[in-house]
């Protein structure tokens, strides 16, 4: 029997009883809810049968264990901040997606409805439409099995003939989310988002690339599988657009775009669920540009790592900001914890109250990462107030509780298919390590 299978088999019994403990806890808390969510237990037992295995390119299988917090000072910075682990089913392009930082000079206006907005109907695949993008999805009844560092480079979409003006869509990159695109007519496209991995729910976050653009043409995009009845798009929110040409030529980054914006109820899907659509019109600023659209300003796991590397290399900030490994996620990605406080000035100055801050438990809520970055910029700054705070408090910060969900472009869940924000009472250390270790840190 292969060594990996032996490890999986021997570990099954411990994993099974961990799952059984969660079963008992959930059932005793609310038996009716447990019956409604019985798929959770199935997922946990399936995961027990196949412990997560990290497969770096060209390496042997490794079975990770969520270890105790470590200080990054004892580890190789270059190696520690470079690996990003993906579920094995995910295809990932080699291209590194980067965006410049840019703040608009003036507040961007909200969209004001006119009452004349169109509501394009859902287009079923037929002779009148063309499938432009269709990415494979893991079965919603499957579960996370193992992860690996991706170095594959799947072929991008190939245009059918020279001069074809069909847009080229891509979302197989960090935090990307788009599953299917149908070309309705020359300048109109119907988009379907991917649900959170290993679930059939949670379609809200989107982030995708578009190339082969034509400037000045009246394009329309319609996303057809939102599930929330209410949306800020009803109150003037506009999608975000990033143009690589604009960034290169004019140093302009993400900006709001879109006209004829409408968020509306569509027909009930084949699964019996009510869906909602978001439609908008826009024009690309340049021919043959590469652009990106997003629900909110992206902030990836790699963005966080780059930020932490800068802190660790800063001779001043690194004196009062220590970066630790809190634990490893289900896929093996590092969950970081920061301890921020000024060194004591005397033996008497040793007892300080602690302040706990966490962010990004929900991957699609990228604004929480930007707020966390703003806080860290301030508390690590040299202002008198920041120094006073560091003199009197110990700040314990977990800037990204759900790195796996962030990496794969989920909106709400981790790779268990569960909302980590509902797991603070769970004893599932194996399945929700970042929550378990955060709770342990708070108790200390």
C-alpha positions as a Markdown table, in Angstrom:
| # | Residue | x | y | z |
|---|---|---|---|---|
| 1 | Unk | 0.0 | 0.0 | 0.0 |
| 2 | Unk | 1.5 | 3.4 | -0.9 |
| 3 | Unk | 2.8 | 5.5 | 2.0 |
| 4 | Unk | 0.3 | 8.3 | 1.4 |
| 5 | Unk | -2.7 | 5.9 | 1.6 |
| 6 | Unk | -1.3 | 4.4 | 4.8 |
| 7 | Unk | -1.1 | 7.9 | 6.3 |
| 8 | Unk | -4.7 | 8.6 | 5.1 |
| 9 | Unk | -6.0 | 5.3 | 6.5 |
| 10 | Unk | -4.3 | 5.7 | 9.9 |
| 11 | Unk | -5.5 | 9.2 | 10.2 |
| 12 | Unk | -9.0 | 8.3 | 9.3 |
| 13 | Unk | -10.0 | 7.2 | 12.9 |
| 14 | Unk | -8.8 | 10.5 | 14.5 |
| 15 | Unk | -10.5 | 12.5 | 11.8 |
| 16 | Unk | -13.7 | 10.5 | 12.1 |
| 17 | Unk | -14.0 | 11.1 | 15.8 |
| 18 | Unk | -13.3 | 14.8 | 15.2 |
| 19 | Unk | -16.2 | 14.9 | 12.7 |
| 20 | Unk | -18.4 | 12.9 | 15.1 |
| 21 | Unk | -17.7 | 15.5 | 17.9 |
| 22 | Unk | -18.9 | 18.2 | 15.5 |
| 23 | Unk | -21.9 | 16.1 | 14.6 |
| 24 | Unk | -23.0 | 15.7 | 18.3 |
| 25 | Unk | -22.4 | 19.4 | 19.0 |
| 26 | Unk | -24.5 | 20.5 | 16.0 |
| 27 | Unk | -27.2 | 18.0 | 16.6 |
| 28 | Unk | -27.6 | 18.8 | 20.3 |
| 29 | Unk | -27.6 | 22.5 | 19.6 |
| 30 | Unk | -30.3 | 22.5 | 17.0 |
| 31 | Unk | -31.4 | 19.2 | 15.7 |
| 32 | Unk | -33.8 | 20.6 | 13.0 |
| 33 | Unk | -31.0 | 22.9 | 11.7 |
| 34 | Unk | -28.7 | 19.9 | 11.7 |
| 35 | Unk | -31.1 | 17.9 | 9.5 |
| 36 | Unk | -31.3 | 20.8 | 7.1 |
| 37 | Unk | -27.5 | 21.1 | 6.9 |
| 38 | Unk | -26.7 | 17.4 | 7.0 |
| 39 | Unk | -24.4 | 17.9 | 4.0 |
| 40 | Unk | -21.9 | 19.5 | 6.4 |
| 41 | Unk | -21.3 | 16.1 | 8.1 |
| 42 | Unk | -21.0 | 14.3 | 4.8 |
| 43 | Unk | -18.3 | 16.8 | 3.8 |
| 44 | Unk | -16.4 | 16.4 | 7.0 |
| 45 | Unk | -16.5 | 12.6 | 6.7 |
| 46 | Unk | -15.4 | 12.7 | 3.1 |
| 47 | Unk | -12.5 | 15.0 | 4.1 |
| 48 | Unk | -11.6 | 12.5 | 6.8 |
| 49 | Unk | -11.2 | 9.8 | 4.2 |
| 50 | Unk | -8.7 | 11.9 | 2.2 |
| 51 | Unk | -6.6 | 14.1 | 4.4 |
| 52 | Unk | -5.4 | 17.2 | 2.7 |
| 53 | Unk | -2.0 | 16.7 | 0.9 |
| 54 | Unk | 0.2 | 19.5 | -0.2 |
| 55 | Unk | 1.9 | 18.8 | -3.5 |
| 56 | Unk | 4.5 | 21.5 | -4.4 |
| 57 | Unk | 5.7 | 21.1 | -8.0 |
| 58 | Unk | 8.0 | 18.1 | -8.3 |
| 59 | Unk | 7.9 | 17.3 | -4.6 |
| 60 | Unk | 6.7 | 14.3 | -2.6 |
| 61 | Unk | 3.3 | 14.4 | -0.8 |
| 62 | Unk | 3.3 | 16.2 | 2.5 |
| 63 | Unk | 0.5 | 15.8 | 5.1 |
| 64 | Unk | 0.4 | 19.2 | 7.0 |
| 65 | Unk | -0.6 | 19.6 | 10.6 |
| 66 | Unk | -1.8 | 23.0 | 11.9 |
| 67 | Unk | 1.2 | 23.8 | 14.1 |
| 68 | Unk | 1.6 | 26.1 | 17.0 |
| 69 | Unk | 2.4 | 29.8 | 16.3 |
| 70 | Unk | 5.9 | 30.4 | 15.1 |
| 71 | Unk | 8.0 | 33.6 | 14.8 |
| 72 | Unk | 8.9 | 34.3 | 11.2 |
| 73 | Unk | 12.3 | 35.5 | 12.4 |
| 74 | Unk | 13.2 | 31.8 | 12.5 |
| 75 | Unk | 12.2 | 31.1 | 8.9 |
| 76 | Unk | 13.4 | 32.0 | 5.4 |
| 77 | Unk | 11.5 | 35.1 | 4.4 |
| 78 | Unk | 11.8 | 34.5 | 0.7 |
| 79 | Unk | 10.4 | 30.9 | 1.0 |
| 80 | Unk | 7.9 | 31.8 | 3.6 |
| 81 | Unk | 6.2 | 34.5 | 1.6 |
| 82 | Unk | 6.2 | 32.9 | -1.8 |
| 83 | Unk | 4.1 | 29.7 | -1.7 |
| 84 | Unk | 0.4 | 29.9 | -2.5 |
| 85 | Unk | -1.5 | 26.6 | -2.4 |
| 86 | Unk | -4.6 | 25.9 | -4.5 |
| 87 | Unk | -7.1 | 23.0 | -4.4 |
| 88 | Unk | -5.9 | 20.4 | -6.9 |
| 89 | Unk | -9.0 | 20.9 | -9.2 |
| 90 | Unk | -8.2 | 24.5 | -9.9 |
| 91 | Unk | -6.6 | 25.6 | -13.1 |
| 92 | Unk | -4.3 | 28.6 | -12.7 |
| 93 | Unk | -2.7 | 30.7 | -15.3 |
| 94 | Unk | 1.0 | 31.6 | -14.9 |
| 95 | Unk | 0.5 | 35.3 | -15.4 |
| 96 | Unk | 1.0 | 37.4 | -12.3 |
| 97 | Unk | -1.9 | 39.8 | -12.0 |
| 98 | Unk | -0.8 | 43.2 | -10.6 |
| 99 | Unk | -2.5 | 46.5 | -10.3 |
| 100 | Unk | -1.2 | 50.0 | -9.4 |
| 101 | Unk | -2.4 | 51.9 | -6.3 |
| 102 | Unk | -4.4 | 54.9 | -7.3 |
| 103 | Unk | -6.9 | 57.2 | -5.5 |
| 104 | Unk | -9.3 | 59.2 | -7.7 |
| 105 | Unk | -8.8 | 63.0 | -7.3 |
| 106 | Unk | -12.5 | 63.5 | -6.7 |
| 107 | Unk | -15.2 | 61.2 | -5.2 |
| 108 | Unk | -16.7 | 59.1 | -7.9 |
| 109 | Unk | -20.4 | 59.7 | -8.5 |
| 110 | Unk | -23.0 | 57.1 | -7.8 |
| 111 | Unk | -25.3 | 56.0 | -10.6 |
| 112 | Unk | -28.6 | 57.8 | -10.7 |
| 113 | Unk | -31.5 | 55.7 | -12.1 |
| 114 | Unk | -33.5 | 57.1 | -15.0 |
| 115 | Unk | -36.4 | 54.6 | -15.0 |
| 116 | Unk | -35.5 | 53.7 | -18.6 |
| 117 | Unk | -32.9 | 51.0 | -17.8 |
| 118 | Unk | -33.2 | 47.7 | -19.7 |
| 119 | Unk | -33.7 | 44.3 | -18.2 |
| 120 | Unk | -32.2 | 41.8 | -20.6 |
| 121 | Unk | -33.8 | 38.3 | -20.3 |
| 122 | Unk | -31.8 | 35.2 | -19.5 |
| 123 | Unk | -30.4 | 33.7 | -22.7 |
| 124 | Unk | -30.4 | 29.9 | -22.8 |
| 125 | Unk | -27.6 | 28.3 | -24.9 |
| 126 | Unk | -29.0 | 27.9 | -28.4 |
| 127 | Unk | -28.2 | 28.7 | -32.0 |
| 128 | Unk | -28.5 | 32.4 | -31.4 |
| 129 | Unk | -25.7 | 32.5 | -28.8 |
| 130 | Unk | -22.1 | 31.5 | -28.5 |
| 131 | Unk | -20.3 | 30.2 | -25.4 |
| 132 | Unk | -17.2 | 32.2 | -25.0 |
| 133 | Unk | -16.0 | 30.8 | -21.7 |
| 134 | Unk | -16.9 | 27.7 | -19.7 |
| 135 | Unk | -14.6 | 26.8 | -16.9 |
| 136 | Unk | -14.9 | 23.4 | -15.1 |
| 137 | Unk | -16.5 | 23.3 | -11.7 |
| 138 | Unk | -15.9 | 20.8 | -8.9 |
| 139 | Unk | -19.0 | 18.9 | -8.1 |
| 140 | Unk | -21.0 | 20.7 | -5.4 |
| 141 | Unk | -21.3 | 17.4 | -3.5 |
| 142 | Unk | -17.5 | 16.9 | -3.6 |
| 143 | Unk | -15.1 | 18.3 | -1.0 |
| 144 | Unk | -11.6 | 19.6 | -0.7 |
| 145 | Unk | -9.1 | 16.7 | -1.0 |
| 146 | Unk | -5.6 | 18.1 | -1.4 |
| 147 | Unk | -3.7 | 21.2 | -2.6 |
| 148 | Unk | -0.6 | 22.0 | -4.6 |
| 149 | Unk | 1.5 | 24.9 | -5.7 |
| 150 | Unk | 0.3 | 25.6 | -9.2 |
| 151 | Unk | 2.8 | 26.0 | -12.0 |
| 152 | Unk | 0.5 | 24.9 | -14.9 |
| 153 | Unk | -0.4 | 27.3 | -17.7 |
| 154 | Unk | -3.6 | 26.3 | -19.4 |
| 155 | Unk | -4.0 | 27.6 | -22.9 |
| 156 | Unk | -5.9 | 30.9 | -23.1 |
| 157 | Unk | -9.0 | 31.1 | -25.3 |
| 158 | Unk | -8.1 | 31.0 | -29.0 |
| 159 | Unk | -10.1 | 33.2 | -31.5 |
| 160 | Unk | -11.8 | 31.2 | -34.2 |
| 161 | Unk | -10.6 | 33.4 | -37.1 |
| 162 | Unk | -8.4 | 36.4 | -37.8 |
| 163 | Unk | -10.3 | 39.6 | -37.1 |
| 164 | Unk | -12.8 | 38.0 | -34.7 |
| 165 | Unk | -13.8 | 40.8 | -32.3 |
| 166 | Unk | -15.1 | 38.4 | -29.6 |
| 167 | Unk | -13.9 | 39.5 | -26.2 |
| 168 | Unk | -11.5 | 37.1 | -24.4 |
| 169 | Unk | -12.4 | 36.4 | -20.8 |
| 170 | Unk | -10.1 | 35.0 | -18.1 |
| 171 | Unk | -10.5 | 34.4 | -14.3 |
| 172 | Unk | -8.1 | 31.6 | -13.5 |
| 173 | Unk | -5.9 | 33.8 | -11.3 |
| 174 | Unk | -5.7 | 34.6 | -7.6 |
| 175 | Unk | -9.1 | 35.8 | -6.3 |
| 176 | Unk | -10.6 | 35.6 | -9.7 |
| 177 | Unk | -14.3 | 34.6 | -10.1 |
| 178 | Unk | -16.1 | 34.0 | -13.4 |
| 179 | Unk | -17.5 | 30.6 | -14.6 |
| 180 | Unk | -19.3 | 31.0 | -17.8 |
| 181 | Unk | -19.7 | 33.7 | -20.6 |
| 182 | Unk | -22.3 | 33.6 | -23.4 |
| 183 | Unk | -22.0 | 36.0 | -26.3 |
| 184 | Unk | -25.6 | 37.2 | -27.0 |
| 185 | Unk | -24.7 | 39.6 | -29.9 |
| 186 | Unk | -21.7 | 41.5 | -31.1 |
| 187 | Unk | -21.3 | 43.7 | -28.1 |
| 188 | Unk | -23.5 | 42.0 | -25.5 |
| 189 | Unk | -22.4 | 39.2 | -23.1 |
| 190 | Unk | -24.1 | 37.2 | -20.4 |
| 191 | Unk | -21.9 | 36.2 | -17.5 |
| 192 | Unk | -22.4 | 33.5 | -14.8 |
| 193 | Unk | -20.4 | 33.6 | -11.6 |
| 194 | Unk | -18.9 | 30.6 | -9.9 |
| 195 | Unk | -20.4 | 29.6 | -6.6 |
| 196 | Unk | -18.1 | 29.2 | -3.6 |
| 197 | Unk | -16.1 | 26.0 | -4.1 |
| 198 | Unk | -17.8 | 22.8 | -2.9 |
| 199 | Unk | -21.1 | 24.6 | -2.4 |
| 200 | Unk | -24.1 | 25.5 | -4.6 |
| 201 | Unk | -24.4 | 29.0 | -3.1 |
| 202 | Unk | -22.8 | 32.4 | -2.5 |
| 203 | Unk | -22.5 | 34.2 | -5.9 |
| 204 | Unk | -21.6 | 37.9 | -5.2 |
| 205 | Unk | -17.9 | 38.4 | -5.7 |
| 206 | Unk | -16.7 | 38.8 | -9.2 |
| 207 | Unk | -13.2 | 39.6 | -10.6 |
| 208 | Unk | -12.2 | 38.8 | -14.1 |
| 209 | Unk | -10.0 | 39.8 | -17.1 |
| 210 | Unk | -11.2 | 41.0 | -20.5 |
| 211 | Unk | -9.0 | 41.4 | -23.6 |
| 212 | Unk | -9.3 | 41.9 | -27.4 |
| 213 | Unk | -11.2 | 45.1 | -26.6 |
| 214 | Unk | -12.5 | 47.8 | -29.0 |
| 215 | Unk | -12.6 | 51.4 | -27.8 |
| 216 | Unk | -15.8 | 53.5 | -28.0 |
| 217 | Unk | -18.2 | 50.5 | -28.6 |
| 218 | Unk | -21.4 | 50.2 | -26.6 |
| 219 | Unk | -20.8 | 47.0 | -24.7 |
| 220 | Unk | -23.3 | 45.4 | -22.3 |
| 221 | Unk | -22.5 | 42.9 | -19.6 |
| 222 | Unk | -25.2 | 41.1 | -17.6 |
| 223 | Unk | -24.4 | 38.9 | -14.6 |
| 224 | Unk | -27.3 | 36.5 | -14.2 |
| 225 | Unk | -26.9 | 34.4 | -11.1 |
| 226 | Unk | -26.8 | 36.7 | -8.0 |
| 227 | Unk | -28.9 | 35.4 | -5.1 |
| 228 | Unk | -29.4 | 38.4 | -2.9 |
| 229 | Unk | -32.7 | 40.2 | -3.1 |
| 230 | Unk | -31.3 | 43.5 | -2.1 |
| 231 | Unk | -28.1 | 45.1 | -3.4 |
| 232 | Unk | -26.1 | 48.3 | -3.3 |
| 233 | Unk | -26.4 | 48.3 | -7.1 |
| 234 | Unk | -29.9 | 49.4 | -6.5 |
| 235 | Unk | -28.6 | 52.4 | -4.6 |
| 236 | Unk | -26.0 | 53.7 | -7.1 |
| 237 | Unk | -23.1 | 51.3 | -6.8 |
| 238 | Unk | -21.2 | 50.9 | -10.0 |
| 239 | Unk | -18.8 | 48.1 | -11.1 |
| 240 | Unk | -15.1 | 48.6 | -11.0 |
| 241 | Unk | -12.9 | 48.8 | -14.1 |
| 242 | Unk | -9.1 | 48.6 | -14.4 |
| 243 | Unk | -7.4 | 49.3 | -17.7 |
| 244 | Unk | -3.7 | 48.2 | -18.1 |
| 245 | Unk | -3.3 | 50.8 | -20.8 |
| 246 | Unk | -4.6 | 53.6 | -18.6 |
| 247 | Unk | -2.4 | 52.4 | -15.8 |
| 248 | Unk | 0.7 | 52.5 | -18.0 |
| 249 | Unk | -0.1 | 55.7 | -19.9 |
| 250 | Unk | -1.7 | 57.8 | -17.2 |
| 251 | Unk | -1.1 | 56.1 | -13.9 |
| 252 | Unk | -4.8 | 55.6 | -13.5 |
| 253 | Unk | -6.0 | 52.5 | -11.5 |
| 254 | Unk | -9.3 | 51.1 | -10.5 |
| 255 | Unk | -12.3 | 53.3 | -11.2 |
| 256 | Unk | -16.1 | 53.0 | -11.2 |
| 257 | Unk | -17.8 | 52.6 | -14.5 |
| 258 | Unk | -21.1 | 51.8 | -16.0 |
| 259 | Unk | -24.4 | 53.3 | -17.2 |
| 260 | Unk | -27.9 | 51.9 | -17.7 |
| 261 | Unk | -27.2 | 50.0 | -14.4 |
| 262 | Unk | -30.0 | 47.8 | -13.1 |
| 263 | Unk | -30.3 | 45.0 | -10.5 |
| 264 | Unk | -33.5 | 43.0 | -11.0 |
| 265 | Unk | -35.2 | 39.7 | -10.4 |
| 266 | Unk | -34.9 | 37.1 | -13.1 |
| 267 | Unk | -36.7 | 33.8 | -13.7 |
| 268 | Unk | -36.4 | 30.9 | -11.3 |
| 269 | Unk | -33.5 | 28.6 | -12.1 |
| 270 | Unk | -33.6 | 24.9 | -12.8 |
| 271 | Unk | -32.7 | 24.3 | -9.2 |
| 272 | Unk | -35.8 | 26.2 | -8.0 |
| 273 | Unk | -33.8 | 29.1 | -6.6 |
| 274 | Unk | -34.7 | 32.7 | -7.3 |
| 275 | Unk | -31.9 | 34.5 | -9.1 |
| 276 | Unk | -31.2 | 38.2 | -9.7 |
| 277 | Unk | -29.3 | 39.9 | -12.5 |
| 278 | Unk | -27.0 | 42.9 | -12.7 |
| 279 | Unk | -26.7 | 44.6 | -16.1 |
| 280 | Unk | -24.7 | 47.6 | -17.2 |
| 281 | Unk | -23.3 | 49.3 | -20.3 |
| 282 | Unk | -19.9 | 50.8 | -20.8 |
| 283 | Unk | -17.1 | 51.6 | -23.3 |
| 284 | Unk | -13.5 | 50.3 | -23.2 |
| 285 | Unk | -11.0 | 53.2 | -23.2 |
| 286 | Unk | -8.5 | 51.6 | -25.6 |
| 287 | Unk | -8.4 | 49.2 | -28.5 |
| 288 | Unk | -6.6 | 45.9 | -27.8 |
| 289 | Unk | -6.4 | 46.6 | -24.1 |
| 290 | Unk | -6.5 | 44.2 | -21.2 |
| 291 | Unk | -9.0 | 45.3 | -18.6 |
| 292 | Unk | -10.4 | 43.9 | -15.4 |
| 293 | Unk | -13.8 | 44.1 | -13.7 |
| 294 | Unk | -14.5 | 43.6 | -10.0 |
| 295 | Unk | -17.2 | 43.9 | -7.4 |
| 296 | Unk | -14.9 | 45.8 | -5.0 |
| 297 | Unk | -11.2 | 46.7 | -5.0 |
| 298 | Unk | -9.3 | 43.4 | -5.0 |
| 299 | Unk | -6.9 | 42.6 | -2.2 |
| 300 | Unk | -5.3 | 39.2 | -2.6 |
| 301 | Unk | -3.3 | 36.9 | -0.4 |
| 302 | Unk | -0.2 | 37.8 | -2.3 |
| 303 | Unk | -1.0 | 41.5 | -1.6 |
| 304 | Unk | -1.0 | 40.7 | 2.1 |
| 305 | Unk | 2.3 | 38.8 | 1.9 |
| 306 | Unk | 4.0 | 41.7 | 0.0 |
| 307 | Unk | 2.8 | 44.1 | 2.7 |
| 308 | Unk | 4.1 | 41.8 | 5.5 |
| 309 | Unk | 7.5 | 41.4 | 3.7 |
| 310 | Unk | 7.8 | 45.2 | 3.6 |
| 311 | Unk | 7.2 | 45.4 | 7.4 |
| 312 | Unk | 9.7 | 42.6 | 8.1 |
| 313 | Unk | 12.4 | 44.4 | 6.1 |
| 314 | Unk | 11.7 | 47.8 | 7.7 |
| 315 | Unk | 14.4 | 48.4 | 10.5 |
| 316 | Unk | 12.0 | 50.6 | 12.5 |
| 317 | Unk | 8.7 | 48.9 | 12.2 |
| 318 | Unk | 10.1 | 45.4 | 12.7 |
| 319 | Unk | 11.2 | 46.4 | 16.2 |
| 320 | Unk | 7.7 | 46.7 | 17.5 |
| 321 | Unk | 5.8 | 44.6 | 15.0 |
| 322 | Unk | 6.5 | 40.9 | 15.1 |
| 323 | Unk | 5.0 | 38.6 | 12.5 |
| 324 | Unk | 4.1 | 35.1 | 13.5 |
| 325 | Unk | 2.6 | 32.0 | 11.9 |
| 326 | Unk | -0.7 | 31.5 | 13.7 |
| 327 | Unk | -1.4 | 28.3 | 11.9 |
| 328 | Unk | -1.9 | 26.8 | 8.4 |
| 329 | Unk | -5.1 | 26.7 | 6.5 |
| 330 | Unk | -6.8 | 23.6 | 5.2 |
| 331 | Unk | -4.9 | 23.9 | 2.0 |
| 332 | Unk | -1.7 | 24.6 | 3.8 |
| 333 | Unk | -1.5 | 28.4 | 3.3 |
| 334 | Unk | 0.0 | 30.4 | 6.2 |
| 335 | Unk | -2.4 | 32.3 | 8.4 |
| 336 | Unk | -0.4 | 35.2 | 9.8 |
| 337 | Unk | -0.7 | 36.9 | 13.2 |
| 338 | Unk | 1.0 | 40.2 | 14.1 |
| 339 | Unk | 2.0 | 41.4 | 17.6 |
| 340 | Unk | 2.3 | 45.2 | 17.8 |
| 341 | Unk | 3.6 | 47.0 | 20.9 |
| 342 | Unk | 6.5 | 49.2 | 21.9 |
| 343 | Unk | 9.3 | 47.5 | 23.9 |
| 344 | Unk | 8.8 | 48.1 | 27.6 |
| 345 | Unk | 10.7 | 51.1 | 29.0 |
| 346 | Unk | 11.2 | 49.6 | 32.4 |
| 347 | Unk | 10.5 | 46.4 | 34.4 |
| 348 | Unk | 7.3 | 48.0 | 35.7 |
| 349 | Unk | 6.0 | 48.6 | 32.2 |
| 350 | Unk | 5.2 | 45.0 | 31.4 |
| 351 | Unk | 1.4 | 44.6 | 31.8 |
| 352 | Unk | -0.6 | 46.0 | 29.0 |
| 353 | Unk | -4.2 | 45.4 | 27.9 |
| 354 | Unk | -4.6 | 43.6 | 24.6 |
| 355 | Unk | -6.6 | 44.6 | 21.6 |
| 356 | Unk | -7.6 | 41.9 | 19.1 |
| 357 | Unk | -8.3 | 42.7 | 15.5 |
| 358 | Unk | -9.2 | 40.2 | 12.7 |
| 359 | Unk | -10.2 | 40.7 | 9.0 |
| 360 | Unk | -11.2 | 38.8 | 5.9 |
| 361 | Unk | -13.2 | 36.0 | 7.4 |
| 362 | Unk | -15.4 | 36.4 | 4.3 |
| 363 | Unk | -13.2 | 36.4 | 1.2 |
| 364 | Unk | -15.5 | 38.6 | -1.0 |
| 365 | Unk | -15.5 | 41.4 | 1.6 |
| 366 | Unk | -12.2 | 42.9 | 0.3 |
| 367 | Unk | -13.0 | 46.3 | 1.9 |
| 368 | Unk | -12.1 | 44.7 | 5.3 |
| 369 | Unk | -8.6 | 44.1 | 4.1 |
| 370 | Unk | -8.2 | 47.7 | 3.0 |
| 371 | Unk | -9.6 | 48.9 | 6.3 |
| 372 | Unk | -7.1 | 46.6 | 8.1 |
| 373 | Unk | -4.3 | 48.0 | 5.9 |
| 374 | Unk | -5.3 | 51.5 | 6.9 |
| 375 | Unk | -5.2 | 50.6 | 10.6 |
| 376 | Unk | -1.8 | 48.9 | 10.2 |
| 377 | Unk | -0.4 | 51.9 | 8.3 |
| 378 | Unk | -1.6 | 54.1 | 11.2 |
| 379 | Unk | -0.6 | 52.0 | 14.2 |
| 380 | Unk | 2.9 | 51.3 | 12.7 |
| 381 | Unk | 3.4 | 55.0 | 11.9 |
| 382 | Unk | 5.5 | 57.5 | 13.8 |
| 383 | Unk | 2.7 | 59.9 | 14.9 |
| 384 | Unk | 2.6 | 60.7 | 18.6 |
| 385 | Unk | -0.8 | 59.0 | 19.0 |
| 386 | Unk | 0.4 | 55.8 | 17.4 |
| 387 | Unk | 3.4 | 55.7 | 19.7 |
| 388 | Unk | 1.1 | 56.4 | 22.7 |
| 389 | Unk | -1.2 | 53.5 | 21.7 |
| 390 | Unk | 1.8 | 51.1 | 21.3 |
| 391 | Unk | 3.1 | 52.2 | 24.7 |
| 392 | Unk | -0.1 | 51.3 | 26.4 |
| 393 | Unk | -1.6 | 48.4 | 24.5 |
| 394 | Unk | -0.6 | 45.1 | 22.8 |
| 395 | Unk | -2.3 | 44.7 | 19.5 |
| 396 | Unk | -2.8 | 41.2 | 18.2 |
| 397 | Unk | -3.8 | 41.2 | 14.6 |
| 398 | Unk | -4.9 | 38.4 | 12.2 |
| 399 | Unk | -5.2 | 40.2 | 8.9 |
| 400 | Unk | -6.6 | 37.4 | 6.8 |
| 401 | Unk | -8.6 | 34.6 | 8.6 |
| 402 | Unk | -9.6 | 32.8 | 5.4 |
| 403 | Unk | -6.7 | 32.8 | 2.9 |
| 404 | Unk | -7.9 | 29.7 | 1.0 |
| 405 | Unk | -11.2 | 31.4 | 0.2 |
| 406 | Unk | -9.5 | 34.6 | -0.8 |
| 407 | Unk | -7.1 | 32.7 | -3.1 |
| 408 | Unk | -9.8 | 30.7 | -5.0 |
| 409 | Unk | -12.2 | 33.7 | -5.3 |
| 410 | Unk | -14.9 | 32.6 | -2.9 |
| 411 | Unk | -17.4 | 35.1 | -1.6 |
| 412 | Unk | -18.2 | 33.7 | 1.9 |
| 413 | Unk | -16.8 | 30.3 | 2.6 |
| 414 | Unk | -13.6 | 28.4 | 3.3 |
| 415 | Unk | -12.7 | 25.2 | 1.5 |
| 416 | Unk | -15.0 | 23.3 | 3.9 |
| 417 | Unk | -17.9 | 25.0 | 2.1 |
| 418 | Unk | -18.7 | 26.6 | 5.5 |
| 419 | Unk | -18.9 | 30.2 | 6.7 |
| 420 | Unk | -16.0 | 30.5 | 9.2 |
| 421 | Unk | -17.8 | 33.4 | 10.9 |
| 422 | Unk | -20.3 | 30.8 | 12.3 |
| 423 | Unk | -17.6 | 28.5 | 13.7 |
| 424 | Unk | -16.3 | 30.3 | 16.7 |
| 425 | Unk | -18.1 | 27.8 | 19.0 |
| 426 | Unk | -16.8 | 24.8 | 17.1 |
| 427 | Unk | -14.1 | 22.5 | 18.3 |
| 428 | Unk | -13.2 | 21.6 | 14.7 |
| 429 | Unk | -9.5 | 22.4 | 14.9 |
| 430 | Unk | -8.8 | 20.3 | 11.9 |
| 431 | Unk | -11.4 | 21.9 | 9.7 |
| 432 | Unk | -11.4 | 25.5 | 10.9 |
| 433 | Unk | -7.8 | 26.0 | 12.1 |
| 434 | Unk | -7.7 | 29.8 | 11.8 |
| 435 | Unk | -10.8 | 30.2 | 13.9 |
| 436 | Unk | -9.6 | 27.6 | 16.5 |
| 437 | Unk | -6.2 | 29.2 | 16.9 |
| 438 | Unk | -7.6 | 32.8 | 17.0 |
| 439 | Unk | -10.0 | 31.7 | 19.8 |
| 440 | Unk | -7.1 | 30.1 | 21.6 |
| 441 | Unk | -5.0 | 33.3 | 21.2 |
| 442 | Unk | -7.9 | 35.4 | 22.6 |
| 443 | Unk | -8.2 | 33.1 | 25.6 |
| 444 | Unk | -4.5 | 33.5 | 26.4 |
